[in-house]
Amino acid sequence: MQFEPVEVPDFNDYFIGLEKIIGQYEELIVNKVRLAGVGSFRMIVSELESIDVVRCFFAILFLARDEKVELEQLENDIKISLVKEKFTT
């Protein structure tokens, strides 16, 4: 069996698109949580389609990675708390 070299795809285009999509969901999350400073994942995604729920989940992970929110696992939910100093202008 012989394999021929395969051209490696340019993942930069894919990641730029992904970051743009995730950024829109980050805005949705922050806007829903901003007034109280905390919110629940279930509340945020309650009216969304399944694919949007997954995208929101990734978005909260990105927000936590960037230290813009703190996440706390509750029984069947995730508490999302804004880190205030990250959102002051």
Order of alpha helices (4+ residues) and beta strands (2+ residues): alpha-beta-alpha-alpha-beta-beta
